[in-house]
Amino acid sequence: MSPTDRYRRPADLPPRIPVFPLRGAILLPRATLPLNVFEPRYLEMLDDVMAGDRLIGIIQPAISDTAEDEESPRGPVGLRSVGCVGRVTSYQEVDHARRMITLTGVARYDVLDEAVTDLPYRVMSVSYDRYATDLSEGLGEEQVDRTNLLRVLRSYLDANKLEADWAAIQRASSEFLINALCVMCPYGPEEKQALLEAEDLKCRADVLVALAEMELASSGSSGTTLQ
């Protein structure tokens, strides 16, 4: 049983969660996101969640020209309206002021409002209802054009002179492959948010392929056929 299998319906998830705002970072169901936690308020948040349900919401700040305001816990910086909650599935205490953790995505959520607390980190009231299907592993995989996804992935890797374990890629489920690529891909905040908010797995794969093809076209690289 995987650590996220315990969540089978939206009611299994808490209606209020602490959030970790990260520009250019998203989380998706059953994908993983490694994090280096060192700021005092987020160390406190991590202590609290490890003593509780181990759940943290990843969310992007709203676009702002004032980069230094992004991490303000009570400042004017807004947050995106959609994020993804993840469970801490790996925890390493590096020293007294740094932790290395891994979050495994559970489900996306809509932000309803911000809770008023005395905590140094932000807590949001959220709803998972619109994303209840996130809790069904592999849902929609049969609609994904996996052959085209792999073709574009190989073209992208070749154009950027990157290596990949193709045996592992071939073994991976389409859901895991798509969601992991979306979390790891080096796109900007807007593109990342589009991938996060894609309606279903097929739409997410289509957006991912379109982004890769646009980058390949702009760099003058042509597609290759998967052998």
Disulfide bonds with the S-S distance in Angstrom:
none
